[in-house]
């Protein structure tokens, strides 16, 4: 069962076709076997029995009225009345038996009938001429050679039944394919719309309620859910913008008040605390707000990587960057750039050498950031993704850091339908891999 499960189609369209076609094929096989067993074999046996009875009557006439060796009248009667072409020849040995065709039941049925009704040595050929059957029977003083029409001894109209059966099956399968395609298409469009919504894309212009009633209900529920989520995101964004404005106003007032203080160590410490509060506030708001409000657009990875090269050069670090495949991708540009920037900034902060590689193949994009820094222990890598968690030796720690860099990066990657994986780098440090559909 496990072997069969691995090889059966996974798509709903293919499975639906199997559900329709498999019983149809099974039914046709049963009907065909019953027909072959009951109709074809029975009709062939009765036709062969009638031909053998005619041959037996001819033999009876030949042996009862031998005459002077002139069998012209008997030949005429057999041809005109019995539809048999016969030749009465001098005695001669029978040809060697020919191998029987595997799929031809005429040899077996005809041989059984001759053995039962005539009981004399015989030889038959049902292969030589497709329209005729040759039968040779050894008599006491003669060799009887008979040519009978194949359709007189064989149910030759079987192909008509098979043609009708196959033809109707193909018509039914074609109808099933057309109807199933129309029923499956709304489900596929709903799945594509849900996937696109997860990646921040708008509804396709041709998306509408269609299909069966259950599919329409599911599509309507998705649209309503999407509207609720968008309203919640909009309300949260407005609230965060208001909070950000109010807090920034307070911090600005603090800065203005500090300008009236004389330059001293206490003033510099307060200014440092205000700057730290400003940075922490920006980090908290960025994590809470996310990038859900940004529209999907085209991003050129070469341009982004050039900026990272310049940043590494200013910091005196070694950074190599390469793009394999198409450098243009369809993402939320600011959000995805920030996700990569968080990983690269962490790597530059804790390592001297960084390797940045983007591989765009098919519909998947993989961005790998490797470094030679201290890395993160395997048992603490998942913990490093949690928001506001600062590990003792974590890679995302810095002076006054909030522990949100990896959390924001993973949140952005997952909003694009992908994820981030942390492993050990070949350089000795940490390897961060972003994989998203693009």
C-alpha positions, 0 to 999 in steps of 0.5 A: 500500500505504501508503494502504491501511495507513493506512485498515485497522483497527488492532484485532485484533478488526476485523482478525480479522473482515476475515480471515474476512469478506474470503475469504467475500465473495470466494468468494461473489462468484466463486460468484455470477459463475459462477452468473450466467455458467453457470446463469442465462444458460444456463437463460435462453437455453434457455427463450427458445429454447423459447418462440421455437420455439413462436412459430415453429411458430405462424407456420408454421401461420398462413402454411401454413393462412391459411384465411379469416382466422379464427385462432380455432382457432390461438389456442386451440391456442397458449393451451392447448398452448403457453401463449401468448396470441396475436393475429393483427392486420392489418398495421401498423408496429412501435412504436419500439424501447424502450431495453434494461434494463441488468441484464436479459439477457432482452432480449438473449437473446430478440432473438438467438433471434428473429433466428436462428430467425424472421428477421423484423422484431420488437419486444419489451417485457420491462419493461411487465408484470413477469409477461408478455413481449410480442413483435410480429412482422411477417408478410407479411399480418398482425401477430402479437402474442404474450404469453408468461409471463416465467418461461417465457422467463427463469430467474426463480428466481435470487433464491432462490439469491441469498437463500440465499447472502446468508442463509448468509453472514450466519449465518456472519458472525454466528457468526464475530462471536460466536466472535471476540468471546469469543476477543478479550475475554480479550486485551483484558482482559489488555491492560487488566490490564497497563495498569492494573498500569503505573498502579499499579492492582490486578487487576480482580476479574473477571480470570481465565485464559480463552480459547485456550491461548496466551492463557491462557499469556500471562495466566499469565505476566503474573500471575507477572511481576506477582507477582515485580515486587511481591515485588521492590518490597516487598523493596526498600521494606523494605531502603530503610526499614531503610537510612533508619532506620539512617542517620537514627539516625546523623544523630540521634546526630551532632546529639545530640553537637553539643549538647555543643559550645559555640556556635561557627562550627565547630558551625554548619557541622557542623549545616549539613552534617548538615542537608544530609546529611539532605536529600540522604538524603531525596531519594535515598531518595524517588527510589529508593523511588518511589511504587509502594507507594501505592494509586490514589485520587481527587485534587482538583486545585483543592485542590492548586492552592490550596496552590501559590497560597499557597506562591507568595504567601508567596514573593512570586511571581505564580502563576495556576492554572486547572483546565479540566474535571473537577478530580477525577482517579484517580491515586496522590495523593501521588505525582502531587502531588509530581510537580506540586510539583517542577515548580512549586517549580522554576518559583517558585525561578527565575522571578517569574511562573508559570502553572499550567493543568490540562486534563482532557478525555476520558480524558487529563489535561494539566498545564502549568507555564510561567514567565518564568525563564531556562529550559533550552537545548533541547540540555540538556533531556533531560539535565536528566531524568537522576538526579543530573545538575546542569547548570551553568545547569540549572533544577533546580539550587539550593544543595546540590541533588541534581538529582533533582526532574525525575527524580522527576517524570518517574518518577512521570508514567511510572508513571502511563502518561504522560510529561513534555515540556520546551519553550519557554514563551510567557512566555520561560522554560520550559514543562513539560507532564505528560500522563497518562491519568486 
